[in-house]
């Protein structure tokens, strides 16, 4: 049994290495392929994808993890990848943090999936199409 577990661990490392070559859309649709966030003393490089509570985050800067610096609260270290970002499928607009605003060209439905698609006209767009209409343009999918 221990041989099977060791083999599974070795395969997991290969899977995580190969996941780095996925497109961003593939990454968001296959979050489970990415390494789970390690809370204590792990060295993270900038711009790496990590999984935390089933959600995909991108590291903003290189750092050493600490238990209280979880990706969902340490917004200076991690940015949650939102629908419509990083090549992900068009989803419903979500309020981004200052570190993960929508980029020019990102597309989202607003306010629900049944509503029109809007494309961001600016980088680091943290406003909704309603709050800052000048930052968005309605488009057809």
N, C-alpha and C positions, 0 to 999 in steps of 0.2 A: 504493500500500500504506500509506503514512503517513497518508493520509486515513482509511482504514478503522481504523487503530489509534487515531487521535485521536477518531473517532466512538465507538469502543468505550470509551475512557476517559470520554468525556462521558456515555455511557449508564450506565456503572458508577456514576458520581456520583448520577445520578437514581435508580438502583436502591437505592443505600444510603440516600438520603433517604426513599424510599418505604418501605423496610424498617422505619424508625422508627415507622411507623403500624401495623405488624402486632401482633396480640395476642401475648402472651408465649408461648402454646403454638405459634403459627405461627412465631415467631422461633426457638424451639429446634428446630423441625422444618425450618428453612431457614437454618441457620447460615451457609451460603455467601453469603447475601445481605448479610451485615453486613461492615463494613470490617475488613480484616486489621489487626492491631495494628502500629503504627509504632514502631520501637524508639528513635528518636533525635530528641528535641526536639519531639514532637507535643503540642499542648495538648489534654488530655482534660477534659471536663466530668464532673461526678458523674452517676451513674445512666444512663450510656450503655452500649449493648451493643457489644462488640467480639469479633472472632474471633481465636483464637490456636491454631495447630496443630489446626484443625478443631473446637475447643471454644468454646462461647459463655461469655463473662465479662461481668459488669456492673462498671462503675467505681464504686468506693466514694466517692471524693472527687476533686475537681478536682486535676490535677497535670500536669507536663510529663514526658513519657516519657524514659527512659534505657535504653540497651541491656541493662543488668543488672537492670532492673525488669520482667522478663517477667511476664505475668499468672499463670503457674503458680507463681511463687515470691514475687511481691510481694503477699502476702495482705492487706496493709494498704491496698492500692490497688485490688485486683480481687477479686471474688468469683465463683467458678465457679458457673454456674447448673446445679443438679442436677435429676435427674428428680423430678417431683412438686412442684417449686418454680416460681414465676413463671408459673403457669398451664400448666405442661408436663404431658404425659401421665403417668399413674402409671407409675413405673418401680421398679427395685430400690433400696432404701435404700443410700446411700453415706455414709461418714463425712464430715460437713461440717467446715469450718474454723470458727474463732470468728466469722468475718465472713459466713458464708453458712448459718447454721443454718436448719432447717426452721421455717416459720411456722405458727401455729395454722391448722388446716384443710388443710395440705399432706398429701397421701396418697402412701404408698409400699407396695410389697410388701416383706415381710421374712421370711426372709433371701433368698429367691429369687423369681423371677417366678411360680413355681408355688405360692407360699405366700400366706397371707392378706394383705389390705390393712389398713394401719394409718393412722389419721389423727392428726396431731399436735394435742395439746390445749393446747400452749403455744407462744409465739413464741421464736425463737432456740434451738430444740431441737437440740442437738448429740449427743444420746444415742440409741442404738438402742432399739427397743421392748423388747429383752431387758435392756439395761443400766438403763433407767429406765422401767419399765412405766407409772408414774403419768403420764408425759408423752404416752402414746399410747393410743388405743382402737381395737380391731379393728372394722372396718366392712365392709359389703358394698359392692361397687363400685356 
